[in-house]
Amino acid sequence: VEKVEEQLAGLRIARRCVPSEEPAYLLDIHSSTAAQPGSSRLVAVSCSNRSIRVYDRETLHLLRAYRGPGGALSGVRFAHTCDSLVFSACSEGAVRCWDVRSATQKPVQVFSGYPANVFISFDVSCSDLIVCAGTEKVEKDTFLVFWDARGITDCASATKEPLGVYSESHNDDITKICFHPVEPNLVVSGSTDGLVNVFDINKDNEDDALISTCNSDSSVSSLGWSGEDYKQVYCMTHDEGFCWWDMAQLDTEDPITLLHVLDVRESICAENQGLHYLVGGLYHEKAGKLFLIGGTSTGNIHLISCGTDGLSLVGTLCGGHSATVRSFCWSPTDESLLTGGEDAQLLLWKPGAVEGSLTKKASLKISSSVQKRVRVHNTSLKSRKK
């Protein structure tokens, strides 16, 4: 574990993407995993200007750019079994799939929701068979919507209707969805209602499908799976809290909560800079260890180690970004890290790398409010003090 922590702290900038003519926040990053022999891996980025950009992962050269018909984007995902298919969800009620091999700007598949759906989260199962998207609350309704994703390339530009929905388990905006990395029937969802729900979608109905409900006590901003065989679930909240649960303890007498930190900013004192926000978590399989990634509004990135006894700072990556970091993607194959931020920069970090180009960052901080990381919800969250 110590060696892995040293490696993470020793990450250095290997590449920067060439700044775009239309600077935008880089909101979400995902990297392809199933690269065909001889082909280079790809990275997709969703941007605040409602575009999706696809880069060569090694050189960070821009290969493709897509823009849907409208609506804010909520995430970007490559298919797991085909590295040329990229999915994105948008607020105007559709999940789209593009094929990066094609020069056309048209999606090869559109997964349409129900008329009032506003999608703010989504994911694709590890088998690429199911797509799931989470909605904003409209009147009293909030939905997890499911589609059959098979046969995408066979029916170009066809529109798919939903298989069905879960509507009872959350009562506010569903902010995050994450399928299990190896069990295609398991999915976890998080909401501004504070609940983190684990479902087995192979079950016949929503009641039977709901395996576990955990309460984060706050609005969920990020979540994921960790631990041996990925039996643990963790989440971060919009007020920078952290929760970590062990699903393997569900049928035992032992408590399932591994750690609950009300405000990570109070427990991580990174010298004089402090910690301003959390971005997400990464589970390091080789080390069997969960790490959190957070940062400062000036662009420094903090790497934080998680243990059942608490959180500790592993290292800080400096000199890369000049504003809030919004997204990252970890690659276990070459132990590299991609980061994107409100300074419109996409950076590739590698252990012990030396940055090839001397074109240091200009201040690309975009003038719109850097501090507004979260949409304001009408449900007022009670501020809590330790």
C-alpha positions, 0 to 999 in steps of 0.5 A: 500500500505504501508503494502505491501511495508513493506512486500516486503522490509521484504523479506528474504531468505527461500531457496537456490537451491543446486549448479549445477555441471554445473554452468550457468546463470539463465536467466528466471524463471516461476512458475506453478499456477494450482497445482493439490490438494496434489501436490506441485508447480513447478518452471522452469528455463532456463539456459545459457547452453541451459538447462531447469531445473524444481524444487520443488518450496518449497524445490528447489530440482531439479526434471527434466532437459531438453536440446533441440537439440540446440540453445540459449533458450529464456524464459520458461513458464508453461501452465496455465491450466496444471501444468505439461507442460513446454514451451520454445523457442529457437534460432533455430526456434522452441518452445518446450513443455515438460511434467514433469510427463514423464521421457523421454527427448523428448518434447511432442510437437514441434511448428516449425517456418519457415526456417529462423526464430530465436526465441528470445521471446515467450509467451502462452495465458492465455487459453493455446490455442495460442503460439506466438514467436517473431523473430530476424530480418533476412534481412528485415523481423521480425515476430510474429509467432502464433500456435494453442496449443490445444491437446498437450498431444493427439499427442505426439512428433507431430510437429505443423506448424504455424497458421500464422504471423504478419510481418508489425508492427515491423521492428527490433528484437522482444525482448519480448511478453506478453499475457494479464493475463485474456483476451486470445485474447490480446497480447503486443510485444516489439522490439529493434525498440522501439515500444510496440504494443498491438494486438487483435488476434481475428481480421481477419488481422494484420492491424485490430488487431493492437490496439495501438502502443506506442514508448519507444524511445529505445530498449525494454528489458521487458514488462508486464500488470498492473492496474485494469483489467490489462488495463495498459502496461509498458516496460523497455528498454536496457538502463534502461528506463521505460515507462508506458501507460494506454490503457483505455485512448485510446478512450479519450482525455486524454494522455495515458502516465502515466510515462516516465523515460529516465534513472531509474538509475538517479532517484533511488539513493540507498544510495552508491550502486546505481542502475545498471540495471532493471530486470522487473516489478510485478503488486501487485493485492492486493495493486493495485500497480506496482513495478519494480525490479532492482539491482546491479552487486554485487547481491543486489536487489532493489524493486521500487514503481511506481506512476504517480508522479515518482519512489521511492525505497521501499527496498533492498534485500541483502546477496542473490546473488553475481552477476547480477540478471537476472530473478525473479518470484513473487507468489501472493499466498504466497507473495514470490519471486524467483530470479536467477542470473549470480552466478548460484543461485536460491533463494526463498525469503519469508516475515520474513523468516530465511534461514534454511541452514548455507551453505552461498553462495560461490562466484559463479560468472561465469567468462564470462562477467557479464556486457554483459547483452544485445546482441549487435545489429547492430542498434546503439542506440543514447545515450541520456542525461537528 
